């Protein structure tokens, strides 16, 4: 029983890593195929597809970062005091 649980955990971990590192184009193709057969599973799979540019790597998380307007950042000037 312990061996079966260990094998199932390893299989789920391998599936997770494959889905995480899969290219976005391939993820989108799989999502479209799932949409026709299993709509509920396609909804879950849609959340894993990042809406990045075509040249973007799937392992990059820069698309998740929100762009911050320069006016939103509280910038304070730094005044250096020279000791004599």
Secondary structure, DSSP 8 states (H G I E B T S, - for coil): -HHHHHHHHHHHHHHHHHHHHS-HHHHHHHHHHHHHH-HHHHHHHHTTS----TT--TT--TTTS----GGGS-----------
